[in-house]
Amino acid sequence: MNDLRMALAPHMEIISGLCAAHGLQHDSGVDFGGSGAEKSWQGRPQQAEHASGPSSAPLLSDGKPKLNIASSSASRLAASPLVMSPAPRNDHDDEADAWDEVARMLKPIGDTLRGDRLRTPLGSSDLPSSVVHILGVARRQSVLANDRTSASEADAVTECLRIVANLCIDHADNRTRFLDVGGVQAVISTLDGIFSGGPIPTDPSALQFSPTSLKLLRTSAGALLNLALEHPGVHQALRSEHHLSTLAKLASWPRLYVPGAWSAERVHLARAARSSTRGEEDMQRVRDAASTAGWGWRVLCDVCADQEEPGEADGADKDQKEAEAESEADHPLELLCRSEGFNGLFRPLVAMLVAQRPSAEGTVLPWTDDDVSDLISSDSDILTLAAELLETAGRRSSTFRSRSMHAIDLDTHSARLLSDLPALPTPLALLMHFLDVSTSPPSWEGQGVPAASDAEALSEAKKTYSLAKASVARAIVAISGEDENMDKLFAGGMHDGRKEGWFLSTCADWMGRRNREDLAGTALLALGNLARKDANCIALVKHSALLPTLVSHLQTAEPDIKVIYGCVGLLKNLSIPAPNKSLLGDAGLLELVSPFLDAKYDNVQPLQFATVGLLKHLCAGGQLQNALRLVLGKSSDRTPLGILLSVLGRTEDVPTRMEGTRILVNSIKTLWQAQPSGDATSDSKRAEAKSLLLGNEAVVTALSEMVRASHKYPVLVNEGIFALTLLSTEPAGAIAVAEAMLRIGEVPSRKDSGQSASATISDLSASEPTTSNAAAAADAHTQHPQRQDTLDAYRKQSSSASSSTASPPRSIDMVYSVLARRDARMPPAFAANACSLLEAIAEQAQAGRQKGLMEKISRELLPALRHLNEEGPSEVMPQAAATLRAVQRAQEQ
């Protein structure tokens, strides 16, 4: 006992001095300042051994007088006067007295700090370090022995935690002070002591924590909430695997609270008559537990939130922010998901699945209508926070995505709650079951007895339930996007001849649920994540139901945008393997998706971007029929080409415009490379399509603009030059190209690619042409699309970009730059392609068709061409010499 008092003494003397300095008194009116208080901590207070009357009776630790009769003999009783003597004491009583004194001394400080008058002076004093020390003493003395904690010990610790919480109200400096003296660790250790008491009980209805432990939990949660509020340093201190696991327990521990624990048959703690004191106490425990768990979820979400990068609010460059963003491996959710706290993320979903069961008919809950409103609000907050955390974990934690595929490890409590539900072997299966069948509980629909008093709050709660399900849907999609999960989810699927796997079967079912856009959209996005291997893509297209279902969605008169976006995104991946291109084209997809480029969809930029990506893939790889479908369409009045050129002329989204122009590149390559088939109809259509492209000024303008404006992305410059070269092999094309190259480009106020709202774009990498022959170079330039975000490719390119940040005024200026080898990112083959363009124009000029234009082109480009011919590099010099000869011949005509 002396050891306890000695450990506490120096800090209690400091606190006593602070009380004296600031005139703080115990609520009984006893002054804690002065030497008397200090002396009391130098040894155990002496108790009077005898007393002459009840007014001076010694007190037990509970403050009640104790009568001690000297003998049980009746004669002795009659003969002896009534003598008051101290009760026999033990170490436990002495410890209780010590903790009582701590609580009495700290209480007025905690009370005073509810106002802001003394927060700054007390926060800058030794009070924070003394409080943290006392919490440490309590933990070392093992006083937080779960539900065995005495009231005295719990009161002292509670008063310490109250001071932590109240000192931090609207006071960042005090939060920093507590952080510096170990306050975060002290509160976490307090929680660890409470949570260390054995397994979770199997009884799903019981709130097993005692009132004493619940009080400690509630005060600890309040202290953490105030400590961590908008304080990155405290957040960082809580970002350890152990601390995050403890926070997850505070938020989701079934012994404390899970959503819906107050409803239906699980409220026997509150079923006592409302007139009963114990019944009121039990119901207050439910209310307190609900709010405490809610605070736990709030702290956990704040600590695990993505850190806002400096400058984000004022639109700083996203490339820079992304480069500085914390890596996934160091993200707090990655640490949380490695710990046992991972299981706690799913407990609210389990609880809500159970809470949606209707109560037995005639059940009357022991709550007022105001109670019901408050408890529904608490449950709604918890579900929202948990769902948001699941969504963020899906996006930021590879461990979350991986563990979601492994056998679910629920505690006995949660497992019992799920005992009558379908088998849910993995967290992913649980998420999908929740999304499929979960509905807001009857009490949220106003069906309980009593009904909630706040109808407006009830309506908001139902909306948050829908938002929570949307977050769960995004978590499902994220899990399906983990590389190591792809084969597992496709296992037993269609590509290997075995029975279709459960995930594919579920997604196929969801896709056909026309009355459940949420399920259809989730299934489409998830399948799109599985369609990242050619074998999977080919198997999916061959599936008997998939393609017809996709076509059916696309043909809907008033489609749901999310579903359509999922369809187009999935088809974009499915269109990459060569065997799928013709099958998808034959299904009429070019005509079905091109209308999504109409002006009415301009506000849905991700959909338009995905659409141009799909069209680009379908027209790549020498797909002549698809190129004809694009250019000619089914009706000359409204062709996919016309719709495409319209969006290229008006969009301000750089990736959409660039990827859309690459559709023209792929179509031109296919039409110009194709050999005569011997079929008169097919050859006639090909000639008609080429004529339409050559005669449409918007085609050449778009390609010339891509060359001019793609200074950050050399591959796009090269693609544009190459397509212009092919057009220039035709007389009409050479004239149009020469005029476009000399024309000053329009520079509208367009969104930079880093600010685009676009979804993902395919890779920009390309193989290099190795010959000067235009047709051969086109063949060598054929790209093999990869499933990568083009915005990522843009960032990779721009990270090593040349010092020039502005596009030149004309595309001929960019061609000059390529010939002059000004950009080290451009390989020699790009200069060879620029030579081919000039040579093709020169050859047409020799026929006398554009001599004036050729003279202008020559004046602009000959200096760079001569330098390339003389200085090399050597592999380009033969091509440069051939181009010089062609130009000279044109000039001599």
Protein Blocks (a to p, Z undefined) as FASTA:
>chain_A
ZZmmmmmmmmmmmmmmmmmmnopacfkopafedjklmmmmnpccdddfbdfbfklgccdf
kopacdddfbfcfklmmmpccddddddddfklmmmmmmmmmmmmmmmmmmmmmpmklmmm
mmmmmklmmmmmmmmmmmmnopagojllcfklmmmmmmmmmmmmmmmgoplklmmmmmmn
opmmmmmmmmmmmmmnopadfblkbcfbcfklmmmmmmmmmmmmmmmgopaklmmmmmcf
klmmmmmmmmmomklocehklgcjllmmmmpcfklmklmmmmmmmmmmmmmmmmmmmmmm
mmmpccddehklnopafklmmmmpccfklpmklmmmmmmklmmmmmmmmmmmmmmpccde
hiacfbdfklmmmmmmmmmmmmmmmmmmmmmmmmmmmklmmmmmmccdddfklmmmmmmg
ccdfbfklmmmmmmmmgccdfklnopaccddfblmlmmmmmmmmmmmmmmmmmmmmmmmm
pmklmmmmmgoiaknopacdfklmmmmmmmmmmklmklmmmmmmmmmmmmmcfklmmmmm
mpmklmmmmmmmmmpmbacfklmmmmmmmmmmmmmpmklmmmmmmnommmmmmmmmpmkl
mmmmmlmmmmmmmmmmmmgghiaklmmmmmnombfklcfklmmmmmmmmpccfklmmmmm
mmmmmmmmmmmmpccehiaklmmmmmmmmmmmmmmmklmmmmmmmmmmmmmlmmlmmmmm
mmmmmmmmpmklmmmmmmmmmpccdddddddfklpcbdcdddfbdcddfbfblklmmmmm
pccdddddfklmmmmmmmmgcfblbdcfbfklmmmmmmnopafklcfklmmmmmmmmmmm
mmmmmnopammmmmmmmmmmmmmmmmmmmnopfklmmmmmmmmmmmmmmmmZZ
